Amino acid sequence: VLTALNLQGLLGPVQDMVETVLGFIPNLFAAGLLLLVGWFVAKLVQRIVTNLLEAVGLDRVSERVGLKSAIGEQSLSGLIGLLIFILILIPVIIASLNALQLEALTAPASNMLDEFLGALPNIFAAALLLIITYVIARLVAALISTLLAGIGFDTVLVRIGLTKAEPGADQRTPSEAVGYLVLVVIMLFASIEAAALVGFGELAVLLSGLTVFLWRVVMGLVIFGIVLWLGNLAGNAIESGQSA
């Protein structure tokens, strides 16, 4: 129509726009096809890995070592399968963005994803460190709680005069509280190392300060408990002397 009207001033830009759009369609089709095939392959591998891990009993092992409570309703095999899906899909997304050949748009996104892929080994090492530490910390916390309960530590609140009865069945005992505290402290140290592995130096410093603060709080509570115990002893001795 523009040619018939001899409107060359409008015809040139419209022709350039149409040629640009038509020239971009193959790139868009290639990017979409790459993304579709990559998503299908990633989904297939995710299901294979998840089913294989379920078959070998990984979920039962995670329940035994106490990881079930840490990961929530998601099973460990499903979580690993999801991780595999993401690891496969990220290079596919990078390839799809490169297929578009829109450097102004795709270059920053591709660089960001490339940096993420480069950081994956450290992220994986940090996650593995936290998982292993959590399993060991739970075992250590349970061992300490059992040991303290065996030597009568659960009566410490009665001894220092803070309460007149031992904790009930639905209450956390002092030995369990100490075990939980040990778990938190061990995980804090592991978190410091994990943050350093992934390059979060400021977070590592923050966690270090939190650990020091927690240690001071614990020492203050210990000193306060000793003072209460000594005061209780002195009070009982005075009462016994007055009764005599």
C-alpha positions in Angstrom: 0.0 0.0 0.0 2.8 2.4 0.9 4.5 1.6 -2.4 1.4 2.3 -4.4 0.9 5.6 -2.6 4.6 6.4 -3.3 5.3 7.2 0.3 8.9 6.4 0.3 9.5 8.4 3.6 7.3 5.9 5.5 8.1 2.9 3.4 11.8 2.7 4.3 11.4 2.5 8.1 8.5 0.0 7.8 10.6 -2.2 5.5 13.5 -2.1 7.9 11.3 -3.0 10.8 9.7 -5.9 9.0 13.0 -7.2 7.9 14.4 -6.9 11.5 11.4 -8.8 12.9 11.5 -11.5 10.2 15.2 -11.8 10.7 14.7 -12.3 14.5 12.1 -15.0 14.2 14.7 -17.8 13.5 16.7 -16.7 16.5 13.5 -16.7 18.6 12.5 -20.1 17.3 16.0 -21.6 18.0 16.0 -20.2 21.5 12.5 -21.5 22.2 13.4 -25.0 20.8 16.6 -25.1 22.9 14.7 -24.2 26.0 12.0 -26.7 25.4 14.3 -29.6 24.7 16.6 -28.6 27.6 13.6 -28.4 30.0 12.4 -31.8 28.8 15.8 -33.4 29.3 16.3 -31.8 32.7 12.8 -33.0 33.8 13.5 -36.5 32.6 16.9 -36.6 34.4 15.3 -35.2 37.5 12.7 -38.0 37.6 15.3 -40.7 36.9 17.6 -39.4 39.7 14.7 -39.0 42.2 13.3 -42.4 41.6 16.7 -44.0 41.7 17.5 -42.4 45.0 14.2 -43.4 46.4 14.8 -47.0 45.3 18.1 -47.2 47.1 16.6 -45.9 50.3 18.1 -42.5 50.6 14.9 -41.0 52.2 15.0 -43.6 54.9 18.6 -42.8 55.7 17.8 -39.1 55.9 15.1 -39.8 58.4 17.5 -41.9 60.5 20.2 -39.2 60.7 17.7 -36.4 61.4 17.7 -34.6 58.1 13.9 -35.0 57.7 13.2 -32.3 60.2 15.7 -30.0 58.6 14.4 -30.2 55.0 10.7 -30.2 55.9 8.1 -32.0 53.8 10.4 -32.2 50.8 12.2 -35.6 50.6 16.0 -35.7 50.2 15.8 -37.6 47.0 13.3 -35.0 45.6 15.6 -32.2 46.8 18.6 -33.7 45.0 16.5 -34.3 41.9 15.4 -30.6 41.9 19.1 -29.6 42.3 20.0 -31.7 39.2 17.1 -30.1 37.3 18.4 -26.6 38.0 22.0 -27.5 37.2 21.0 -28.8 33.8 18.6 -26.0 33.1 21.0 -23.2 33.8 23.4 -23.9 30.8 20.3 -24.4 28.6 19.0 -21.0 29.6 22.4 -19.5 28.8 22.4 -21.2 25.4 18.9 -20.0 24.7 19.8 -16.4 25.6 22.9 -16.6 23.3 20.7 -17.9 20.5 18.6 -14.7 20.6 21.7 -12.7 19.6 20.5 -9.6 21.6 23.8 -8.7 23.2 22.4 -5.7 25.1 19.8 -8.0 26.8 21.4 -11.4 26.9 25.0 -10.5 27.8 24.3 -9.3 31.4 22.0 -12.3 32.0 24.5 -14.8 30.5 27.4 -13.3 32.5 25.3 -13.6 35.7 24.5 -17.2 35.0 28.1 -17.9 34.1 29.2 -16.5 37.5 26.6 -18.6 39.2 27.9 -21.7 37.5 31.4 -20.8 38.5 30.4 -20.4 42.1 28.5 -23.8 42.2 31.5 -25.9 43.4 31.9 -23.6 46.4 28.1 -23.6 47.0 28.0 -27.4 46.8 31.0 -27.7 49.2 29.3 -25.3 51.6 26.0 -27.2 51.5 27.8 -30.5 52.0 29.7 -29.1 54.9 26.5 -27.9 56.6 24.7 -31.2 56.0 27.6 -33.3 57.4 28.0 -30.9 60.3 24.3 -31.1 61.1 24.3 -34.9 61.2 27.4 -34.9 63.5 26.0 -32.1 65.6 22.7 -34.0 66.2 24.6 -37.0 67.3 26.9 -35.0 69.6 23.9 -33.1 71.0 22.0 -36.3 71.7 25.0 -37.9 73.3 25.5 -34.8 75.6 21.8 -34.7 76.5 21.8 -38.4 77.4 25.0 -38.1 79.4 23.7 -35.0 81.4 20.4 -36.7 82.0 22.2 -39.8 83.3 24.2 -37.8 85.9 21.1 -36.0 87.2 21.5 -32.7 85.4 17.8 -32.3 84.9 17.4 -31.5 88.6 19.7 -28.5 88.3 16.8 -26.0 88.3 15.5 -27.5 91.5 18.9 -27.4 93.1 19.6 -23.7 92.4 16.0 -22.8 93.6 14.5 -21.6 90.3 11.7 -24.2 90.4 10.4 -26.6 92.9 9.6 -29.5 90.5 11.3 -31.2 87.7 10.1 -30.5 84.1 7.1 -32.4 82.9 7.0 -34.9 80.1 5.9 -32.2 77.6 8.6 -29.7 78.6 12.2 -29.5 77.5 14.5 -30.7 80.2 17.8 -28.8 81.0 19.8 -31.6 79.5 17.9 -31.3 76.2 18.3 -27.5 76.3 22.1 -28.0 76.7 22.1 -30.4 73.8 20.2 -28.0 71.6 22.6 -25.2 72.5 25.5 -27.4 71.5 23.8 -28.1 68.2 23.3 -24.4 67.6 27.0 -23.6 68.5 28.3 -26.3 66.2 26.1 -25.1 63.3 27.2 -21.5 63.9 30.9 -22.6 63.4 29.9 -24.6 60.3 28.0 -21.6 59.0 31.0 -19.4 59.4 33.1 -21.8 57.3 30.3 -22.2 54.8 30.0 -18.4 54.4 33.7 -18.1 53.9 33.7 -20.9 51.2 31.1 -19.0 49.1 32.9 -15.7 49.5 30.5 -14.1 52.0 33.1 -12.6 54.2 30.9 -10.0 55.8 28.4 -12.8 56.8 31.2 -14.8 58.2 32.2 -11.9 60.4 28.6 -11.3 61.5 28.3 -15.0 62.5 31.6 -14.9 64.3 30.3 -11.9 66.3 27.1 -13.7 67.0 29.0 -16.8 68.2 31.1 -14.7 70.6 27.9 -13.0 71.9 26.2 -16.3 72.4 29.3 -17.6 74.3 29.1 -14.6 76.6 25.4 -15.1 77.3 26.1 -18.8 78.1 28.9 -17.9 80.5 26.7 -15.2 82.1 23.9 -17.8 82.6 26.4 -20.3 84.1 27.7 -17.7 86.5 24.2 -16.6 87.4 23.3 -20.3 88.1 26.3 -20.8 90.3 25.5 -17.7 92.3 21.9 -18.8 92.7 23.1 -22.3 93.8 25.5 -20.7 96.4 22.8 -18.3 97.6 20.4 -21.2 98.0 23.0 -23.2 100.0 23.6 -20.1 102.2 19.9 -19.6 102.7 19.3 -23.2 103.7 22.3 -23.1 106.1 20.9 -19.9 107.7 17.4 -21.5 108.0 18.9 -24.7 109.5 20.9 -22.6 112.0 17.9 -20.6 113.1 15.8 -23.8 113.5 18.5 -25.3 115.7 
